[in-house]
Amino acid sequence: MRWLQVFTLFLLVGLETRADDFPDKPELRASVGVTSRYEYNVFYDNSRAVSDGVLAVVPKVEGHLKPSSFFGSLEAGGLFEQYVQNTVQNHFDYEGRGKLYINDADPTSFSVGGHYKSCSDLAPNEKYLRLPRSLVEGIVNSKIKGQSGNALEMELHYAMDGFTNPLITATSTTDPSYLSNSTLEGRAQYNIAFLPETSLFTRGSTGQTSYSSTGVSLSNNTLVSRKLSSQYYFGEAGFFGRLTEKSTIDFASGYLLRSYQLDKREIRPSESFGGPVFYLRFTEQVTKRDQLLAGYNYLVKDSYVTNYVLDQEIYLGLARIIGDQVLALIRVGYGYLSYSLPNRRDDERIAGALVIKYSLSRSIKLIAETKLDLLSSDGYINTSSSDPSNPDGTVPYPDRPSSYKAGSFGIGMVADF
């Protein structure tokens, strides 16, 4: 349910950070959030639902500097979760990101950014593991603007995602280090402005994901790899911006080819993808106090437990301002996930959240939230043994392939400085 923790930011999806978003003078801001919540089925287990109380602390610091020809932004934050009684685990995540914009107001502009995130367990246990990992990313972007409002944008992105587990040896069947990977991808996009706040675009991208050789075993000169490297080629077109004074839309559709590399000694089945994909995101300012969000995603993504997953989601959200101090947010989504060979399975998921924010003052907000997560799967059920692996030897996490029912309720406070 970690994706639901950022639910309160759903109205910001698709917005791009620009120089105008920052003040002209240097600025330093800080905030800290404290939440107490009850979680039902902490480990998303089908056979045994373990519940526990959690105390979470979320600090954040951000600074902005905007001289004449360039500006920069820095952010640092963390997440500490202390489980109270029934689960032997404590989480500590921290991350930092920075970005430098050069000549953003000129016809030709550049930006360079970096991001680092680390997830770890301060008290990990052997049975239910959250897979400690670290992510490093770098992005280089260039944009050329024409007098008519058209723009050409090019971007290069590199990421390293590393998984480690100090409790498991390199020869264990549950060693997650085979999930470590690096990705290099490039993207080019051309925007055609045909209305003051609406643009058409065409976009092409390609990339390669390479997985670590750790976890590869040799038997009778046969290579058995748990995760395959892949390449993708993607072309799409769409439009984004305002439909009317009160509504916005972001739509794109295209053709994706994602292929997976099989060694000539590979004996297990594999499957690549080639076909259309699309997404549609729509917002409507229904009244001065109500905003509606709706969307439909039909996407194909790389999966940690198989080659790729076809991820379909239909969602609906509503934000309402009550009085002058209360903001209520609700989001409900239905998802269908179809996983390819070699670990074939189909999942159906219903997830929803309700968040209420009360502004006690300009710098202090009180928050109450409740969340529900239901998944029905025809995949393998998680075993309760110390070696929770699928029949083919692969590990059933972090994309746990079993049905579950989970939920949470919490209250908290956020203070800005």
N, C-alpha and C positions, 0 to 999 in steps of 0.2 A: 504493500500500500504506500510505498515511499513516493510514488508518482503523485498520489493524492495530496501529499503535504505541500505541494506547490500549487494546489488548486486555486487559491485565492488570487493568483496572478493570471488567471485564464483570460481576462479581458485584454491583456497586454500581448497576446500571441500575435506574432507577425509584425510588431513594431520594430523599427530600426533605430539604433542609437546614433544621433547626429550631433554636430557641434552646437546647434541651436538649443539642444537639450540641456546644456551646461551653462552656468553663469559665467560672466566675463571675469570675475574675480576668483582667485583660488578658494576652494571650499573643502572642508573636512566634516564629514558626518559620521555618526555612530549610532547603533541601536543594539538592543539586547531583548530577546524574547524568552519567556519562561512559560512552559506548558506542563500541565499534569493531565495525563489521559489514561484511560483504561482500554486495553487492546484484547479483543477476543480472537483466539487462534493466531497467536503471534507468528508461528512458523508456517502458516498456510498448509497445515497437515490435514489430509483426508481422514486418517484413522484415529488421530488423537489431538483434539483441540486444546492447546495450552494457552491460558489467559494470564495476564499480568498487568500491573500498574507500571507506568513509565513517567519519569521526570525528565524533561528535555530542556536544554538551554541552548539558545541560538544567538551568538554574538555576530556583529557585522560592522565593518569599518569601510568607508569609501571616501576617496578624495578626487578632486577634479582641478586641473590646471589648464588655463586657456590663454596663452600668449597670442600675439598677432597672427602668425602664420601656421601655427600648429597647436594642438591641445592634446592632453592625455587624461586618462582615467585609470584609477587603481581601486581594486576592491579586494577585501579579505574577509573571510567568514568561517564559521565552524558550526558543528552540531554535536552536542554531547547528550547521550541518552542513557539514563540509569534505570535499569529494570529492577523492580522492588523486591520480588519474592520468588516467583515460580520458575524463572528462566535465568540460567547462569550466563549472562552476557551483558556487556556495556559497550555502546558504540561511541566512537569518536571520529568524526569526519571533519576535515578542514580543506579549504580551497582558497586560491587567490587567482585573480585575473587582472590583466592590464592591457591597455590599448593606446596606441599613439596615432593620431590623425594629422596628416600633413597637407596643407593647402586645401582644406575641405571646401572652402567657398570658391575656389578657382575652378576653371573648366577641367583641369586635370588634377586629381587628388589621389592620395595614397593613405593606406592605414596598415599597421602592423600590430598584431595582438598575440597574447599568450595566455594559457590557462593551465593551472595545476590543481588536481584534486586527489585526496587520499582518504580512503575508507578503511577503518580498522576496528577490531574488537579488543577492548582493553582486558576483557576476561573471556576469551573464546572457549567454546567447548567442542568436543569431538563429534557429537551427535548432530547438532544443528549449527551449521556453519554459515556465516554471512559472506564468505569469500572476500577477505581483505584484498584491496586492489588500489592501484594508483593510475591516474590518467594525466598525460601531458599532451597539450595541444599547442599548435602554432598556426597562425593565419596571416597571409599577406594578401592585400586587396588593392586594386587600382580601378579608378573610375574616370571616364572621359565623357564630359557633358557637351552637348551641342546647343546652339542658339535656339533651336526649336523646342528644346526641352527633352529631346531624345538623349539616351545615355548608354554607353557601353561599359560594362563592369566585368572584371576578371578577378578570380580568386584562386589561391592555392592553399590547401589545408593539409596539415600533417598531424597525426595523433598516434600516441603509444599508450596502450591499455594493458597494464600488467596485473596478473593475479598471483597471489602468494598465500601459503598456509603454513605457518611455522609448526603446526602440530602433525603434519603429514609428510612422510619422506618422499623423495623423488620417485621411488619405485612403487608407491602405493597406487592402487587402482582409482583412488579418489583424489589424486593430486590434481588441483585445478590449474596448475601452471601452464597446461596445454592450451588454455583459453587466452593466454597472453598474445597480443597481436599488435601490428602497426598498420596504419592506413595512410595512403597518400592519394589525394584526389584534387582535381582541378575543375573549375566551373567558369563558363562565360555566359553572360546574359546581356541581351539588348532590349532596352525599354523604349517604347514608342508612345509619347504623350499625345493623346487625342482629346483630352479634356483637362481643365486646370488641375484636377485632383484624381485623375484616372489614367492608367497606362496599360497598354498591351505589352507583352514581352515574349521573347523566345529565349530558351535556355538550353545549353548543352553541358553535360558533365561526364567525367569518367574517373575511375579510381580503382585502386587495388588494395586489398586487405590480405596481409600475410600473417599466418599464425606460427607460433613457436613450434619448434620440432620436439620440445619436451613432451613426453607422453606418447611418443611413437615407439612401437615395439616391433621387433623383427622375429618372425617365426617361420622356419623353412623357406627363407628368402622371400617371404611375403610381408609387404608393408601394411600395417594396420594403423591408420591415422584417425584420431578422434575428431579432428576439426580440419576442414579443408580451406586452403587459401582461395580467394576469388577475385574476379574482376567484374566491373560493371560499366555499361555504356548507356547513357540516358539522354534522350531528347524530348523536350516538352515545350508547350506554348500555353499562354493564359493571359489573364488580366487581373488587375487589383486596383482598388481605389473606391470612390464613392459612386453608388448607383443613384441615390437621391441625396437630399440634404441631411436625411436622418439615417441612411443605411450605407454600409460598406460591404464589399465582397472581395474575396481572394480565391481565385480559381486557376487551376493548372491541370493539363492532361498531356500525356505523352507515352512513349514506348520505352520500356526498360528491358535491357538484356543483361542478365547476371549469370556468369558461368563459374563453375568450380573446378579446380584442378585436381585430377586424379593421377596418382603415380601409376606407372604401367604395371606395378606389382600389386596394386590395390585390389582387394577382393570384395569389399562391401559395396552395395549399390549407392549411386549418387544421382542427383537431379539438379539441373539448371533451370533458369526461368527466362522466358521471353514473352512479353505481352504488354497490354496497355495498363497504365495506372493513372490515378487522378486524386485530387482533393478539392473540396469546396468548403469555404468558411464564410459565414454570413453574420453580420451584426445589424441590429435595428434599434434605434433609439425610440422606443414605443411612446414613452412620455418623458417629461423632464426628470422623472425619478425612476424610470424603468428602462433597462437595456436588455435586449434578447440576443442570445448567441446560439447559433446552430451550425452544424457541419457534418460532412460525410467524407471519410478518408478511405481510400482503396490503395494501399501501399504495400510494397514488398521490401522486407528488411533482412539483413543477415541475422542469423540466430546462433546463440551459443550452443544449443543442443542438437542442431541439425544444420542443413545447408541454409535454407531461407525460410521465412514465414510470411504468408500472405495475411496482412493485418487490415481488417475492415472494421470501421467504427462509425456509428451514428450517435451524435451527442446533441444535447439541448441544455442551455444554461440561461439563467436569469439573474440579473443584479437589480436590487431595489433599494433606494434610499428611503428610510423611514424617519420622519422628523428631520432634525438637523444633525443627529449624532449617531444614528444606527445605519449600518450597511449590511444587507442580507444577500448572500450569494448561494445559489443552488446549481448543481450540475449533475446530470444523469446521462450515462452513456451505455450503449450496447455494442459489444465487440464480438467479432467472429475471427478466430485465428486458425489458419490451416498451415501446418508444418510439413515440409517436404521430406523426402527420403534423405538420409537413411533412418531417421527416427520419425516416422509418419504419425501424425495425430491431429485431431480437430478439437478446438476449444470454443466454448461460448461463454461470454463474460458480461455481467451487469455490474456496473460500479457507479456509485453516487456519493455526493457529499453536500452537506449544508453547513455554511459558515456564517456566523453573525459577529460583526465587529461593532463595538460601542466606543466612541471617542470620549473618553473621560476628560481629556484636555487636548491641547494641540500636540503634546508630546507623548501622551499615554493612551493606549488603546487596549480594551479588554476584548478577548476573543473566546467564543464557544463554537465547537465544531463536532459534527458527527459524520461518520463515514461508513459505507457499506460496500463490500466486495464479494461477489458470488461468481464462482467459476465451475462450469460443467465440462469435463474432458473425457475423451475415450482413451487417453494415454495411460501409461503405467502408474500405478498407485505407489506413493512413497513408502518404502519399507522402513521399519523401525530399527533395523539392525545398524551396527556401527559402520557398515559399508553400503550406503544407500545407492546402489548402482542399477542401471537398467540391464536387461538380459544380454545386450550386446557389449556391456562393459562401460558404456558411457555414464556419466554422472547426471542425475536428473535435476541439477540446479545450475545456474541461477534461474532458468525458466522452468519452474517446477511443473511437471506434466501430470498433475492429478487434480481432481475436483476438490473444491474447498469452499467453506463459508467463513468469512472474516468480517470484522467491523471494529470500530473504536468510537470513543466519546472523550472529549477533552475540553478543558478550560485553560486559558492562559492570559498573558499580558505582554505587550510590546511597548518598550520605552525608547524614544528617539532623543538623541543628544545633539 
